[in-house]
């Protein structure tokens, strides 16, 4: 009965969801789901333009040299070895190009690497509004989300193991004071692609609808429009927690705690994989993140803390149940 009630509540709160997965034959990045990823895409296009221009310039110079300075056109070769102007140009211009790339790269690296100070964000936003600087406040809000900053962080630790992930929510504790913690296992390793075999081997009928080698039994769940501060570590060898649609990739190193952040505005199912060679089953260590409404997240957390994992999963399973109707973002 509890499972049924959880599923009904999830269905009532359900909204159209996107599944961010790799597509066969697709080119380019997965659609950006965070401001971090958006900035990475803009920087990529900026550098791509520079690369194309340099390639065309070098190709043009090569063709010009081939046509104008071959043996037939110049039976008597020139005998000079230096040209001061050309040497200055080919030293200064590449340096200026690198400065231009750095001017766009360093702010993005800082933006992604430094976890935001939420109090400073809200204070600055309030000051801009008080000063009547509406346009400046809108630009600031696009990068730093002052409304989300007022709600505080959702903290999650992702520990890499050979070969699964352990997720810990230190701010969600049970009656005994223990934080919420669970293991997220891949569902396709050693299981036939036949749907009946999925159900028979696992007791779950939704595994067949998950993208192969990307689905897990119990995904990481976070609320939409919230700052998520994640920590990574490893129990054995180096792993790497990476979700392409978020634009994040952080190494999980034994004995070291790394951290990062992101904020997702759109509910949906987001997939990633371990991105550091970690052993024979490295290719079968997926990451599944479900972004849900705050109400769904609270319901999920309540069931998880009570130890009813299946009822908890039912509260966020609306995306899987709507899989056939889901528009895959890469095809939009």
QUILIN-V750227 format. One line per field, one symbol per residue. phi: phi as a letter, one per 30 degrees, with the letter a starting at -180 (. if undefined). A space follows every 50 residues. Layout:
# QUILIN-V750227
phi=???
This chain:
# QUILIN-V750227
phi=.dddddddddddddbeccccbdbeidciddedcbdededddddedddddd dddddddddddddddddcbddddbdcddcdbbbeddddddcddedddddd dddcdddddddddcdddddddddddddddddicdddddddddcbhddddd didccbcccdbdbabccbcddcbddcjdddaacccdccdicddddddedd dbiccdddddedibdbdbddbbddhbdccccbabcbbdcacbbeddibab dcceibccbaaabcccdlcbcabecbebkdcedbbdbbcccbddddddde ddddddicdddddddcdddddcedcdcdddcd
